[in-house]
Amino acid sequence: MLRVLISLKFSKTQAHAGVALNYTRFRVKVELGGEVMTKIRAFWWKPYLDLTTFKNYFQGFPNLPPLKIFSHNYGDALNDMLLSKVLGEDSFLWRPQELCDFTGIGSVLNSVIRRSRASGVVVWGSGLRHELESDQDFSGTGRLRYLALRGKFSASALKCSSDVVFGDPGLLVAILAKSTVEKRVDLLFIPHFSFLFKKESKKILMALRQRGFEIIYPFDDVNEISNRIGQSRLVVSSAMHALISADALGVPAIRLVDESDLESEFKFRDYASGINDRSGWPKISLRDFLASDTVDLNLKSQASERILELSPDIASCRDGLLQSVSEWNASR
């Protein structure tokens, strides 16, 4: 017999960014055969709930329909599939950061520290977007329980002990992708979510196709993106979790750096520190990338050497991530 038990508690109205929001706190419990298990309230970023994303979309007027762009973003959407795999499909619910008690993939800890109302938040491989900025931030860190952190920069900023597991859960994408993969794609380009807001994005993507690149978008099917990465000989992307998936699947990757984007360097350095990567992905600027008809052979070589060198560290991080969340889930 399966019973779902829901308890409600209404909180007072609280203001965020000038907007009054009335939050309802609740817990969902599943009772199966007399045993009661509280569902995990997991948070990850969703583009259609972010007002800044809508603003950027309508400023750029990209050549893609909003229903596609706002459906999901690859790296964040990996949470749903990975948690289903490692914790069980019925073990968690998505909840906004004000109500969450669990975080996985994403640079979400700055906002979760400030906004979560939970008495404790379990952190599994999440990271900061930037350094903590205020006493309020530091006071909120006491509610975090670390199963794993994305990297050593986040650990240092959070004053977390050195014995914490390091690694981004995106490194577990191999358990979602096809196990046997034929290399059918020579060059794969995966644009960052914000790249699609550029007015010139359609022109750039057309030029890349003419140069032999296959294009896949961050809002495409999550499994299809992961499988396509695994089928590629080289990935070029400005999206961090496209690059992390390439690492997880043993595919050489080059990071595209767009000077007009405001992507945080902190998160890239943080991820690299977690896998003991001293230099990070080989980089090329968008301007140089578009100016050349071919991918720099030296960058290709660096990307291939890097993935071979880091394979043992990536495997170690993957084992640590799986063990930490499995042990925690068994003890709940």
C-alpha positions in Angstrom: 0.0 0.0 0.0 1.3 3.4 -0.9 0.2 6.6 0.9 1.3 10.2 0.4 1.3 12.4 3.5 1.5 16.1 3.0 1.9 18.6 5.9 1.4 22.3 5.4 2.7 25.3 7.2 2.0 28.8 6.0 4.8 31.3 6.5 4.5 35.1 6.7 4.9 37.2 3.6 8.5 38.0 2.8 9.9 40.5 0.3 12.6 39.7 -2.3 13.8 42.3 -4.8 10.8 44.5 -4.0 8.3 41.7 -4.7 6.2 40.4 -1.9 5.9 36.6 -1.9 3.9 34.4 0.4 5.7 31.1 0.8 4.0 27.9 1.9 6.3 25.4 3.6 5.5 21.8 3.3 6.9 18.4 3.4 5.8 15.4 1.3 6.2 11.9 2.8 5.7 8.6 1.1 4.5 5.7 3.1 5.2 2.3 1.7 4.7 -0.9 3.6 4.6 1.0 6.9 7.9 2.8 6.2 7.8 6.6 5.8 10.4 8.4 3.7 10.5 12.2 3.3 10.9 13.3 -0.3 14.0 15.3 -1.1 13.2 18.9 -2.1 15.8 19.5 -4.8 16.5 22.9 -6.5 18.1 23.6 -9.8 17.9 26.5 -12.1 15.1 26.7 -14.6 15.2 29.3 -17.4 11.5 29.9 -17.6 11.4 31.0 -13.9 14.2 33.6 -14.3 13.1 37.1 -15.1 16.6 38.1 -16.3 16.4 35.4 -18.9 13.2 36.8 -20.3 14.7 40.3 -20.4 17.8 39.1 -22.3 15.6 37.2 -24.7 13.5 40.2 -25.7 16.5 42.5 -25.9 18.2 40.2 -28.4 15.2 38.8 -30.3 17.0 35.6 -31.3 15.8 33.6 -34.2 14.4 30.8 -32.0 11.0 30.5 -30.5 10.8 31.2 -26.8 9.0 27.9 -26.0 12.2 26.1 -27.1 14.7 28.4 -25.4 12.8 28.5 -22.1 12.1 24.7 -21.8 15.3 23.8 -20.1 19.1 24.3 -20.0 21.2 21.1 -20.5 23.5 21.3 -17.4 20.7 22.2 -15.0 18.3 19.7 -16.5 20.9 16.9 -15.9 19.9 17.1 -12.2 16.5 15.6 -12.9 17.8 12.6 -14.8 20.8 12.0 -12.5 18.8 12.2 -9.3 16.3 9.8 -10.8 19.2 7.4 -11.5 21.1 7.6 -8.3 18.3 8.3 -5.8 15.3 6.8 -7.5 12.5 8.4 -9.6 10.1 8.9 -6.7 12.6 10.1 -4.1 12.6 13.8 -4.9 10.6 16.8 -6.0 11.8 20.0 -7.6 11.3 23.0 -5.4 12.3 26.7 -5.6 15.4 27.7 -3.7 13.3 29.2 -0.9 11.9 25.8 -0.1 14.7 23.4 -1.1 16.7 21.1 1.2 19.0 19.7 -1.5 21.2 21.1 -4.3 23.1 19.3 -7.0 24.5 20.5 -10.3 24.8 24.3 -10.6 26.5 27.5 -9.4 23.5 28.0 -7.0 25.0 28.2 -3.5 25.2 32.1 -3.4 21.5 32.4 -3.8 20.5 29.3 -1.9 22.5 30.5 1.2 20.5 33.8 1.1 17.1 32.5 0.2 16.5 29.0 1.5 14.3 28.8 4.5 15.1 25.2 5.3 16.9 24.4 8.6 19.5 22.4 6.6 20.4 22.1 2.9 22.3 19.1 1.7 24.9 20.1 -1.0 26.0 17.5 -3.5 28.6 18.8 -5.9 27.1 22.3 -6.2 29.4 25.4 -6.2 29.4 29.1 -5.8 29.1 31.5 -8.7 31.4 34.0 -7.0 33.0 34.7 -3.6 30.7 35.3 -0.7 30.1 39.0 -0.3 28.5 39.8 3.0 28.1 38.8 6.7 24.6 37.6 5.7 26.2 35.2 3.2 28.7 33.8 5.8 26.0 33.4 8.5 23.9 31.3 6.1 26.6 28.8 5.4 26.0 27.1 8.8 22.9 25.5 7.4 24.8 23.7 4.6 25.7 20.0 4.9 28.3 19.0 2.4 28.2 15.6 0.7 30.5 17.0 -2.0 31.5 20.4 -3.4 32.3 21.2 -7.0 35.8 22.4 -6.3 38.4 23.8 -3.9 37.6 27.5 -4.6 34.0 27.0 -3.3 35.4 25.0 -0.4 37.8 27.7 0.6 35.2 30.5 0.3 32.8 28.5 2.4 35.5 27.6 4.9 34.7 24.0 4.4 37.0 21.2 5.7 39.6 19.8 3.3 38.3 16.2 3.6 35.1 17.0 1.6 34.5 15.1 -1.7 35.2 17.2 -4.8 33.6 17.0 -8.2 30.7 18.2 -10.3 27.9 15.6 -10.5 27.9 16.3 -14.3 30.8 13.9 -14.3 28.3 11.1 -13.8 26.7 11.8 -17.2 28.3 8.5 -18.4 25.6 6.6 -16.6 23.0 8.3 -18.8 24.8 8.1 -22.1 25.0 5.0 -24.4 27.7 2.7 -23.1 29.1 1.8 -26.6 29.6 4.8 -28.8 30.7 5.0 -32.4 32.5 8.3 -33.2 30.3 9.7 -35.9 30.7 13.5 -35.3 34.0 15.1 -36.1 33.2 18.6 -34.8 30.4 19.3 -32.3 29.5 22.9 -31.3 27.2 23.5 -28.3 26.4 27.1 -27.7 25.9 28.5 -24.2 22.3 29.4 -23.3 23.1 33.2 -23.5 24.8 32.9 -26.9 21.3 32.2 -28.4 20.2 35.7 -27.3 22.6 37.4 -29.7 21.1 39.0 -32.8 24.0 37.6 -34.9 23.7 34.1 -33.5 21.9 32.7 -36.5 24.6 34.0 -38.9 27.3 32.5 -36.7 25.7 29.1 -36.5 25.2 29.0 -40.3 28.9 29.8 -40.8 29.9 27.0 -38.4 27.7 24.5 -40.2 29.5 25.4 -43.5 32.8 24.7 -41.8 31.6 21.2 -40.9 30.4 21.6 -37.3 27.3 19.8 -36.1 25.2 22.1 -33.8 23.2 20.9 -30.9 21.3 23.3 -28.6 21.2 23.3 -24.8 17.4 23.0 -24.8 17.5 19.8 -26.9 16.7 16.4 -25.4 19.1 15.9 -22.5 19.9 12.3 -23.4 20.4 13.2 -27.1 22.9 15.9 -26.1 24.9 13.5 -23.9 24.9 10.8 -26.5 26.0 13.3 -29.2 28.9 14.5 -27.1 30.0 10.9 -26.6 29.8 10.3 -30.4 32.1 13.3 -31.1 35.8 13.5 -31.7 36.0 17.1 -30.6 33.6 19.4 -28.7 33.8 23.2 -28.8 31.5 25.0 -26.4 31.2 28.0 -24.1 28.7 26.1 -21.8 30.5 24.6 -18.8 28.4 21.5 -18.5 28.7 20.6 -22.2 32.5 20.7 -21.5 32.1 18.7 -18.3 30.1 16.1 -20.1 32.9 15.8 -22.7 35.3 15.3 -19.8 33.0 12.6 -18.3 32.8 10.8 -21.7 36.5 11.0 -22.5 36.1 13.5 -25.4 38.6 16.2 -26.1 37.1 19.7 -25.7 37.9 23.3 -26.3 36.4 26.2 -24.4 35.0 29.0 -26.5 35.4 32.4 -24.6 33.1 35.1 -25.7 34.3 38.5 -24.4 30.8 39.9 -24.4 29.4 37.3 -22.0 29.5 37.8 -18.2 30.1 34.1 -17.4 31.9 33.7 -14.1 35.5 32.6 -14.3 35.2 31.5 -10.7 33.1 28.5 -11.6 35.4 27.3 -14.3 38.4 27.6 -12.0 36.4 25.9 -9.2 35.5 22.9 -11.4 39.1 22.6 -12.6 40.4 22.5 -9.0 38.0 19.7 -8.1 39.6 17.4 -10.7 43.2 18.6 -10.1 43.3 20.3 -13.5 45.9 23.0 -13.3 45.3 24.7 -16.6 41.6 24.1 -17.5 40.3 23.5 -21.0 42.3 24.9 -23.9 40.6 28.2 -24.8 39.9 30.2 -27.9 38.2 33.5 -28.2 35.0 33.8 -30.3 36.7 36.3 -32.5 39.6 34.0 -33.3 37.3 31.0 -33.6 35.2 32.7 -36.3 38.2 34.2 -38.1 39.7 30.8 -38.9 38.4 28.2 -41.3 39.8 25.3 -39.2 40.3 24.4 -35.6 43.8 25.2 -34.4 45.7 21.9 -34.5 47.7 22.9 -31.4 44.5 23.4 -29.5 43.2 20.0 -30.6 46.4 18.4 -29.4 46.2 20.1 -26.1 42.6 19.0 -25.6 43.5 15.4 -26.4 46.5 15.4 -24.0 44.5 17.0 -21.3 41.7 14.4 -21.3 44.2 11.5 -21.2 46.1 13.1 -18.3 42.9 13.8 -16.2 41.1 10.5 -16.8 42.2 9.0 -13.4 41.2 12.1 -11.5 37.9 12.3 -13.2 37.2 8.6 -12.4 38.1 9.2 -8.8 35.8 12.2 -8.5 33.0 10.1 -10.1 33.4 7.3 -7.5 33.5 9.8 -4.7 30.3 11.5 -5.8 28.4 8.3 -6.2 29.6 6.9 -2.8 28.8 10.1 -0.9 25.2 10.4 -2.2 24.5 6.7 -2.0 25.6 6.5 1.7 23.6 9.6 2.6 20.5 8.3 0.8 20.8 4.9 2.6 21.0 6.7 6.0 17.9 9.0 5.5 
